[in-house]
Amino acid sequence: MIRRIDLRGSVPADYRDVVPRAEIDVDAAVEIVRPICEAVRVGGAEAIRQLSQRFDGVAPDQLRVPQSELEQALAGVDPAVQAGLEESIARLRRTCEAELERDVTTSLGEGATVTHRMVPVRRVGLYAPGGIAPLVSSVVMNVVPAQVAGVASIALASSPQKDHGGLPQPTILAACALLGVDEVYAVGGAQAIAMFAYGAGECERVDLVTGPGNIYTVAAKRLLKGRVGIDAEAGPTEIAILADDTADAAYVAADLVSQAEHDPQAASVLVTDSLRLADDVEAELEKQVHATRHTDRILEALGGRQSGIVLVDGLDQGLDVVNAYAAEHLEIHTADAAAVAGRVHNAGAVFVGPFAPVSLGDYCAGSNHVLPTAGCACHSSGLSVRSFRKAVHVVDYTRDALAEVADHVVALAAAEDLPGHGEAVTVRFGR
């Protein structure tokens, strides 16, 4: 069901070369989405309707979802789902508010200040996948930090559903209504990213696009990121679990399964120095996979080259492996898990101990589940309130303050053979 990679007794030159990893060819997908994006640029809303008919099997009469449909979706949502959404929103809003950076002004002398001013992005386009699994939670994870950041204009897109008359999945619409997002479009995939980047129909172009999606959505982001800002090129979801012989095999197996059910390309990786645990987890997988709903999808994900059980000599080597892997989600199931988590420096999010499963983070931990994948956690962060703000330096100098550094500016300008730079200073002093 799941392969093993035995690293015991060996120290690879680079662990990144031996950890399980899917082969995702975004460059090839870019060439597929290029004509799609160009069609949207040239043809606007009508091109999007034609593409929706081609890819989603339905062409909405209007791309923008009427306010009445949002209200109707919220009125019809399961009360338990609404309660879950409200709790998720409240917890995430608290952590976003705590992370909100304030403006900082530095005085560099009498009459000389530089202010590091935080400014919200003017307008953002948020994407919520509606394909294999309608990710209503992604609505929350994208909208809440944007709202806390102070973004004035928020649009959201999700693919039209043939079973729902060309509208996005009703729970996604309900979440939008609950959050007060009234600009919602029934547009999916690469054409949604192109709509945000170029503008089409009622949708004005945006400054930033965020949210997860399939490889074609990722490819469209790569293609259009010179035209529009993007959060990241997020690929299929992944979980790594670092565990020793204190771990509960049933918990570990359940968490591997939970990520595998997302997508046949999802990655589930266990790193352990316990052969007994590896055996017990495999036995648990046999039981659990065949007792859950999406068995075929899970079996494909667990059996793919992107998943595996990695055997290591000890905790130190295990940490080397998970830091090299740089997982989107990393769980720590070891003795003194908090201390071990403190030694992790590459992960999108770290889940500490047996009672912090990734699914908690997917919904109600207060953390954000839009995270870097494919090893990008070694240099990138997950979505947060900071993603929707940008820094502007405001330089405020008086005449005397400028005079204090004028000679330095002139000297440095001359060193770079840019005399005009120096003259822009000296002209202010009649010399």
C-alpha positions as CSV (number, residue, x, y, z in Angstrom):
1,M,0.0,0.0,0.0
2,I,2.8,2.4,0.9
3,R,6.5,2.0,0.0
4,R,9.4,2.1,2.5
5,I,12.7,4.1,2.1
6,D,15.4,2.8,4.5
7,L,18.0,5.4,5.3
8,R,19.4,3.6,8.3
9,G,23.1,3.3,8.2
10,S,23.5,5.9,5.5
11,V,23.9,9.7,5.3
12,P,22.9,11.0,1.8
13,A,24.8,14.0,0.5
14,D,21.4,15.8,0.3
15,Y,18.3,14.4,1.9
16,R,16.2,16.3,-0.6
17,D,17.3,13.8,-3.2
18,V,15.9,10.8,-1.4
19,V,12.7,12.0,0.3
20,P,9.4,11.1,-1.4
21,R,8.2,13.7,-3.8
22,A,5.6,13.9,-6.6
23,E,6.7,14.8,-10.1
24,I,4.7,17.8,-11.0
25,D,5.5,19.5,-14.3
26,V,4.1,23.0,-13.9
27,D,6.1,24.2,-17.0
28,A,4.1,21.8,-19.2
29,A,0.8,22.9,-17.6
30,V,1.8,26.6,-18.3
31,E,1.7,25.8,-22.0
32,I,-1.8,24.2,-21.6
33,V,-3.2,27.2,-19.7
34,R,-1.5,29.9,-21.9
35,P,-4.3,29.9,-24.6
36,I,-6.9,29.8,-21.9
37,C,-5.6,32.9,-20.2
38,E,-5.1,34.6,-23.6
39,A,-8.8,33.8,-24.5
40,V,-9.9,35.5,-21.3
41,R,-7.7,38.5,-22.0
42,V,-9.1,39.0,-25.4
43,G,-12.7,37.7,-25.0
44,G,-13.5,38.6,-21.4
45,A,-16.7,37.3,-19.9
46,E,-18.0,35.5,-23.0
47,A,-14.7,33.6,-23.3
48,I,-15.0,32.6,-19.6
49,R,-18.5,31.2,-20.2
50,Q,-17.3,29.1,-23.1
51,L,-14.4,27.8,-21.1
52,S,-16.7,27.0,-18.2
53,Q,-18.9,25.0,-20.6
54,R,-15.8,23.1,-21.8
55,F,-14.2,22.4,-18.4
56,D,-17.1,22.4,-15.9
57,G,-20.0,21.2,-18.2
58,V,-22.0,24.3,-17.5
59,A,-22.0,28.0,-18.6
60,P,-23.5,30.3,-16.0
61,D,-25.9,32.9,-17.4
62,Q,-24.0,35.5,-15.4
63,L,-20.6,35.1,-13.8
64,R,-21.3,37.1,-10.7
65,V,-23.4,35.3,-8.2
66,P,-26.5,37.3,-7.3
67,Q,-26.8,38.5,-3.7
68,S,-30.1,36.6,-3.3
69,E,-28.3,33.3,-4.0
70,L,-25.7,34.1,-1.3
71,E,-28.4,34.8,1.2
72,Q,-30.4,31.7,0.2
73,A,-27.3,29.6,0.6
74,L,-26.7,30.9,4.1
75,A,-30.3,30.4,5.1
76,G,-30.1,26.8,3.9
77,V,-26.8,25.8,5.5
78,D,-26.7,23.0,8.1
79,P,-26.7,24.7,11.5
80,A,-23.7,22.5,12.6
81,V,-21.7,23.6,9.6
82,Q,-22.6,27.2,10.3
83,A,-21.5,26.9,13.9
84,G,-18.2,25.3,12.7
85,L,-17.6,28.1,10.3
86,E,-18.3,30.7,12.9
87,E,-15.8,29.2,15.3
88,S,-13.2,28.8,12.6
89,I,-13.7,32.5,11.6
90,A,-13.5,33.7,15.2
91,R,-10.3,31.8,16.0
92,L,-8.5,32.8,12.8
93,R,-9.6,36.4,13.2
94,R,-8.0,36.5,16.7
95,T,-4.6,35.2,15.5
96,C,-4.7,37.5,12.5
97,E,-5.4,40.5,14.7
98,A,-2.5,39.5,17.0
99,E,-0.1,39.3,14.0
100,L,-1.1,42.7,12.6
101,E,2.0,44.8,12.3
102,R,2.0,48.5,13.3
103,D,3.7,51.4,11.6
104,V,7.2,52.1,13.0
105,T,8.8,55.5,12.8
106,T,12.6,55.8,13.3
107,S,14.2,59.1,14.2
108,L,17.7,59.5,12.6
109,G,18.4,62.9,14.0
110,E,16.7,66.2,14.4
111,G,14.1,66.6,11.6
112,A,15.0,63.2,10.0
113,T,12.6,60.4,10.1
114,V,11.8,57.2,8.2
115,T,8.4,55.6,8.8
116,H,7.9,51.9,7.9
117,R,4.2,52.2,7.0
118,M,2.1,49.1,6.5
119,V,-0.5,49.5,3.7
120,P,-3.2,47.0,2.7
121,V,-3.3,45.8,-0.8
122,R,-6.1,47.7,-2.6
123,R,-8.0,44.8,-4.2
124,V,-7.6,41.0,-4.0
125,G,-9.0,38.0,-5.8
126,L,-9.4,34.9,-3.7
127,Y,-9.8,31.4,-5.1
128,A,-11.7,28.6,-3.4
129,P,-11.4,25.2,-5.1
130,G,-14.7,23.4,-5.8
131,G,-13.5,20.3,-7.7
132,I,-12.8,17.0,-6.0
133,A,-13.5,18.5,-2.6
134,P,-15.4,21.8,-2.2
135,L,-13.0,23.6,0.2
136,V,-15.3,25.8,2.1
137,S,-12.6,26.2,4.7
138,S,-10.4,27.9,2.1
139,V,-13.0,30.7,1.9
140,V,-12.4,31.3,5.6
141,M,-8.6,31.0,5.4
142,N,-8.4,33.5,2.5
143,V,-11.0,36.0,3.5
144,V,-10.3,36.5,7.2
145,P,-6.7,37.7,6.9
146,A,-7.6,39.9,4.0
147,Q,-10.3,41.5,6.0
148,V,-8.1,42.0,9.1
149,A,-5.4,43.4,6.9
150,G,-7.8,46.1,5.8
151,V,-8.2,45.2,2.1
152,A,-11.0,47.4,0.8
153,S,-12.1,45.3,-2.1
154,I,-12.4,41.5,-2.0
155,A,-13.6,39.3,-4.8
156,L,-13.9,35.5,-4.6
157,A,-14.2,32.9,-7.4
158,S,-15.1,29.2,-7.2
159,S,-16.0,26.9,-10.1
160,P,-19.6,26.6,-11.3
161,Q,-21.3,23.3,-10.5
162,K,-23.5,21.5,-13.0
163,D,-25.5,20.0,-10.1
164,H,-26.2,23.5,-8.7
165,G,-27.4,25.3,-11.8
166,G,-24.0,26.8,-12.7
167,L,-23.5,28.3,-9.2
168,P,-20.5,27.4,-6.9
169,Q,-21.1,24.8,-4.2
170,P,-23.7,26.1,-1.8
171,T,-21.6,25.8,1.3
172,I,-19.0,28.0,-0.3
173,L,-21.6,30.6,-1.0
174,A,-22.9,30.4,2.6
175,A,-19.4,31.0,3.9
176,C,-19.1,34.1,1.7
177,A,-22.4,35.4,3.0
178,L,-21.4,34.7,6.6
179,L,-18.2,36.7,6.0
180,G,-19.9,39.6,4.3
181,V,-18.2,38.9,0.9
182,D,-20.7,39.9,-1.7
183,E,-18.6,39.9,-4.9
184,V,-18.5,36.2,-5.8
185,Y,-18.0,34.7,-9.2
186,A,-18.9,31.3,-10.6
187,V,-15.6,30.8,-12.4
188,G,-13.0,28.1,-11.8
189,G,-9.5,27.0,-12.8
190,A,-7.1,28.9,-14.9
191,Q,-9.8,31.1,-16.3
192,A,-10.6,32.4,-12.8
193,I,-7.0,33.5,-12.3
194,A,-7.0,35.1,-15.7
195,M,-10.3,36.9,-14.9
196,F,-8.6,38.4,-11.8
197,A,-5.4,39.3,-13.6
198,Y,-7.1,41.0,-16.6
199,G,-10.6,41.9,-15.4
200,A,-13.7,40.6,-17.3
201,G,-17.3,41.4,-17.2
202,E,-18.2,42.9,-13.8
203,C,-14.9,41.8,-12.3
204,E,-12.4,44.6,-12.1
205,R,-8.7,43.4,-12.3
206,V,-7.1,42.8,-8.9
207,D,-3.7,43.5,-7.4
208,L,-3.1,40.1,-5.7
209,V,-4.5,36.6,-6.2
210,T,-4.4,34.0,-3.4
211,G,-5.8,30.6,-2.7
212,P,-5.0,26.9,-3.5
213,G,-6.0,25.0,-6.6
214,N,-5.0,22.2,-9.0
215,I,-1.9,22.2,-11.2
216,Y,-3.7,24.3,-13.9
217,T,-4.6,27.0,-11.4
218,V,-0.9,26.9,-10.2
219,A,0.3,27.2,-13.8
220,A,-2.0,30.2,-14.4
221,K,-0.5,31.9,-11.4
222,R,3.0,31.3,-12.7
223,L,2.1,32.6,-16.1
224,L,0.4,35.7,-14.9
225,K,2.4,36.7,-11.9
226,G,4.1,39.5,-13.8
227,R,0.7,40.9,-14.4
228,V,-0.7,40.3,-10.9
229,G,0.8,39.4,-7.5
230,I,0.3,35.8,-6.2
231,D,0.6,34.2,-2.8
232,A,2.5,31.0,-3.9
233,E,2.5,28.2,-6.4
234,A,0.8,25.7,-4.1
235,G,0.8,22.1,-5.4
236,P,-0.9,19.0,-4.0
237,T,-1.2,18.8,-0.3
238,E,1.3,16.9,1.9
239,I,1.9,15.7,5.4
240,A,5.0,14.5,7.1
241,I,4.9,12.9,10.5
242,L,8.1,12.5,12.6
243,A,7.4,9.8,15.1
244,D,9.2,7.5,17.6
245,D,8.1,4.4,19.5
246,T,5.9,6.5,21.8
247,A,3.5,7.3,19.0
248,D,0.1,5.8,18.6
249,A,0.0,3.9,15.3
250,A,-3.8,4.4,14.9
251,Y,-3.4,8.2,15.2
252,V,-0.5,8.3,12.8
253,A,-2.3,6.2,10.2
254,A,-5.5,8.3,10.5
255,D,-3.5,11.4,9.9
256,L,-1.8,10.0,6.8
257,V,-5.2,8.9,5.5
258,S,-6.7,12.4,6.2
259,Q,-4.3,14.1,3.8
260,A,-4.4,11.3,1.2
261,E,-8.2,11.7,0.8
262,H,-7.6,15.2,-0.6
263,D,-6.3,14.2,-4.0
264,P,-4.7,11.2,-5.7
265,Q,-1.5,13.3,-5.9
266,A,-1.5,14.1,-2.1
267,A,1.6,13.1,-0.3
268,S,1.7,11.2,3.1
269,V,5.1,10.6,4.6
270,L,6.0,9.0,7.9
271,V,9.6,9.4,9.2
272,T,10.4,7.1,12.1
273,D,13.3,5.3,13.8
274,S,10.9,2.6,15.1
275,L,10.5,-0.5,12.9
276,R,7.7,-1.7,15.2
277,L,5.8,1.6,14.6
278,A,6.3,1.3,10.9
279,D,4.8,-2.2,10.9
280,D,1.9,-1.1,13.1
281,V,1.1,1.9,11.0
282,E,1.0,-0.3,7.9
283,A,-1.4,-2.6,9.6
284,E,-3.6,0.3,10.7
285,L,-3.6,1.7,7.1
286,E,-4.9,-1.6,5.9
287,K,-7.8,-1.4,8.3
288,Q,-8.6,2.3,8.1
289,V,-8.3,2.9,4.3
290,H,-10.8,0.2,3.5
291,A,-13.2,1.5,6.1
292,T,-13.4,5.1,4.9
293,R,-15.3,6.6,2.0
294,H,-12.7,7.6,-0.6
295,T,-10.8,4.3,-0.6
296,D,-9.7,4.4,-4.2
297,R,-8.4,8.0,-4.1
298,I,-6.5,7.3,-0.8
299,L,-5.0,4.1,-2.1
300,E,-3.7,5.9,-5.2
301,A,-2.2,8.7,-3.0
302,L,-0.6,6.3,-0.5
303,G,0.8,4.1,-3.3
304,G,2.3,7.0,-5.3
305,R,5.9,7.9,-5.4
306,Q,5.1,11.0,-3.3
307,S,4.2,8.9,-0.3
308,G,6.2,6.6,1.9
309,I,7.6,5.4,5.3
310,V,11.1,6.6,5.8
311,L,13.2,4.6,8.3
312,V,16.0,6.5,10.1
313,D,18.6,5.7,12.7
314,G,17.3,8.2,15.3
315,L,15.7,11.5,16.1
316,D,18.6,13.6,14.8
317,Q,18.5,11.9,11.4
318,G,14.7,12.2,11.4
319,L,14.9,15.9,11.9
320,D,17.4,16.2,9.1
321,V,15.0,14.4,6.8
322,V,11.9,16.4,7.7
323,N,13.8,19.7,7.5
324,A,15.0,18.7,4.0
325,Y,11.5,17.6,3.1
326,A,10.1,21.0,4.3
327,A,6.5,19.7,4.5
328,E,3.4,21.8,4.1
329,H,2.2,20.1,7.3
330,L,4.5,18.5,9.8
331,E,3.3,16.5,12.8
332,I,5.5,15.6,15.8
333,H,4.6,12.4,17.5
334,T,7.6,11.9,19.8
335,A,8.6,12.0,23.4
336,D,9.0,15.7,24.5
337,A,7.3,16.7,21.2
338,A,7.4,20.5,22.0
339,A,11.2,20.4,22.3
340,V,11.5,18.5,19.1
341,A,9.2,20.9,17.3
342,G,11.5,23.7,18.4
343,R,14.3,22.1,16.3
344,V,12.2,22.3,13.1
345,H,13.1,25.1,10.8
346,N,11.4,24.0,7.5
347,A,7.7,23.5,7.6
348,G,4.6,25.3,6.6
349,A,3.0,24.6,9.9
350,V,4.0,22.3,12.8
351,F,1.5,20.3,14.8
352,V,2.8,19.3,18.2
353,G,1.9,16.0,20.0
354,P,-0.9,13.5,19.6
355,F,-3.8,15.9,20.0
356,A,-2.9,18.4,17.3
357,P,-3.8,16.6,14.0
358,V,-3.5,18.5,10.7
359,S,-7.3,18.4,10.3
360,L,-7.5,20.7,13.4
361,G,-5.4,23.2,11.5
362,D,-7.6,22.7,8.4
363,Y,-10.6,24.1,10.3
364,C,-10.4,25.4,13.8
365,A,-6.9,25.7,15.2
366,G,-6.7,29.4,14.5
367,S,-3.8,28.9,12.1
368,N,-4.1,29.2,8.3
369,H,-4.1,26.1,6.1
370,V,-3.0,27.9,2.9
371,L,0.7,26.8,3.2
372,P,3.8,26.3,1.0
373,T,4.1,22.9,-0.6
374,A,6.7,21.0,-2.7
375,G,9.6,21.9,-0.4
376,C,8.9,25.7,-0.6
377,A,8.6,25.9,3.2
378,C,12.4,26.2,3.3
379,H,12.0,29.8,2.0
380,S,8.3,30.7,2.1
381,S,5.5,31.2,4.7
382,G,1.9,30.4,4.7
383,L,-0.9,32.8,4.0
384,S,-1.4,35.4,6.8
385,V,-2.5,38.9,7.4
386,R,1.0,40.0,6.2
387,S,0.3,38.5,2.8
388,F,-2.3,41.2,2.2
389,R,-0.2,44.2,3.3
390,K,2.9,45.8,1.9
391,A,5.5,48.1,3.4
392,V,6.1,51.7,2.2
393,H,9.0,53.7,3.5
394,V,8.0,57.3,4.2
395,V,11.0,59.6,4.2
396,D,10.6,63.0,5.9
397,Y,13.7,65.3,6.2
398,T,14.0,69.0,7.0
399,R,16.5,71.2,5.2
400,D,18.9,71.0,8.1
401,A,18.6,67.2,8.3
402,L,19.4,66.9,4.6
403,A,22.4,69.3,5.0
404,E,23.8,66.9,7.6
405,V,24.2,64.1,5.1
406,A,24.5,66.1,1.9
407,D,28.3,65.6,1.5
408,H,27.9,61.8,2.0
409,V,25.2,61.7,-0.7
410,V,27.4,63.6,-3.1
411,A,30.4,61.4,-2.4
412,L,28.5,58.2,-2.9
413,A,26.9,59.5,-6.1
414,A,30.3,60.3,-7.5
415,A,31.6,56.9,-6.6
416,E,28.8,55.4,-8.7
417,D,29.4,58.0,-11.6
418,L,25.9,59.4,-11.1
419,P,26.7,63.1,-10.7
420,G,23.0,64.1,-11.2
421,H,22.2,62.3,-8.0
422,G,24.6,64.5,-6.1
423,E,23.4,67.7,-7.9
424,A,19.8,66.9,-6.9
425,V,21.1,67.6,-3.3
426,T,23.5,70.4,-3.9
427,V,21.0,72.5,-5.9
428,R,18.9,72.8,-2.7
429,F,21.8,74.7,-1.0
430,G,22.8,77.0,-3.8
431,R,26.1,75.2,-4.5
